[in-house]
Amino acid sequence: CLRVRMPISDDLSPRNFITKICKYRRVVNIPNSMTVLHDLMPVSITMAERGLTGVYNFCNPGPISHHQILDLYKKYVDPEFQYEGFTVEEQAKVIKAGRSNNTLSHTKLVEALPDVTIPPILESIHGVLQRMRVNLEKEESWPNNLPRTKI
């Protein structure tokens, strides 16, 4: 079982964590473990080829906060993007269900694949957003075509 957290891709998929948080005006600033699909999908193939089984926290090493991601999004994709921070307590007043925020250990994954390099999440997010910008420019669909949800 591969435990994916807050999956991130290079596109505007509605399931992409970056696409989701960009739709909100107010965002909490909590570090979390996250899964960059560009980095980890090839790792899943390697795991299958080697017959690895069990439960793995399938995340890039290290945590990253929502604000760090949005600041990089602003740098690489949409310089006019704006958001506000708010506390977990303020968030709890406006959402229907609580949120899970956590940092997962990637030790088991790294020890099972000592010859495979998985980039740290912060490093990886720089690459994701650079690729996202290139992809969106090719599609001529950014940033004006992304609706934003206000909370």
N, C-alpha and C positions, 0 to 999 in steps of 0.2 A: 504494500500500500504506500503510495507516494502522497505525502501530506503537503499539498500546495497551499500557499498563503498569498492572498491578494495578487492574483496573476496579472502580469504586465506584459504587453506585446507592443510592437512597433506601429500599430494601426489604431483606428478609431472604433474597434470592436466595442459594443456596449458592455461586454464583460471585462474589458481592460480596466484595471484599477485606476490608471491615470485618467482615462476618459470619464470614469465615474466621478472622481473628486473634482475634476475641472468644471463640472456642472453645478457645483455648490459655491455660493458666495462666502459662506462661513465654514471653516474647517478646523478641526482640533489638531493639535500638534503633538502627536504621540509616536514614539519610535515603534516600529513593527518589523517583523520578518516579512519578506516578500519574495515572490518567485518570478524571475524574468524568464519567460518562455524561450527566448532566443538562446539563452545560455543553458537551460536545463533540459529542454526536449532532447538534444543529442545525448545528454547524460542518461536519460531514461532508456535509450536504445542500447547504450553501452552496458547498463545494468541488466537488461534483458539478455543480451549476448553472453554475459558472464554468469547468468543464472542466479542473480542476487534476489533474495526474497526477504520479506519482513516489512516493518513499518519504518519509513524514512521521512524525516522532515526535509521536504524537497524545496529548499529555499537557498537563495544566494547568501553567502556569509555576511553577518552583521545586520544591524537594524538601520532603518532610515525613517525619518519623520515625514509626515504628510507635507509640512511646510517646506522641507528640503526639496521634495519632489516638485512642488508647485513653483518654488523659486527657480529651479532648473528648467521647468517647463516654460516659465516666463523668459528665461535667458535664451533658450534654443528654439522655441516654437512660436510663442505669442507674446511679444514684448509689452503688449497693452493689457494682458491678462491681469485681473485684480482679484484678490480674495482677502478675507479677514479671518483672524484667528478667534477661537472661542474655547472656553473650558469644557471639560467633560461634563460638569454639572449643567452648564448652559445647553450643551448638546442634548443631554438627557431630557430636557424640558420640551424639545421640539421633534424628537424621533419616537417612533412607535416601539422599536425593539432596541435593547442594549447592543453595544458593539464589543467585539472581542479584540483586545489589543495585547499583543505579546511578541516576545522575541524567542524564537525556537533555536535549540542547539542544532548545529549542522555537523557535529562531531562524527556521528555514526556514518553519515554520507561520505565525508572526507576520508575517514579511516577505511571505508569499503573500497574507495577508488583513489588510492594515493597517487596514481599517475595521471589523474584527470584534474585540470585546473578549472575551478568555478570562480569567476571574478566576484569580488565583494560588491554588495548591492549599490553602494554609492558610485563606484566606478562604472558599473553596468548601466545605471540610470542615465549617465552622461551619454553613453552610446545609444541607448534606446531613444532618447529624445532627439539626438542628431539624426538617426535613421528615420524617426517619425517625421521630422521636418522635411527631409528629402522626399519621403513617400507622399506627404500631403501636398508638397509643391507640385509633384508630378500629377497628382489628381486635381490640382487647382481647387481644393476644397477646404482650405484652412485659413484663418480661424473663424471666419464669418459664418460658416455653415454649421457650427456646433452650437445647438441651443443650450442655454444655461438655466438650470433650475435654481430658484432662490429659496433659501430657508431662513 
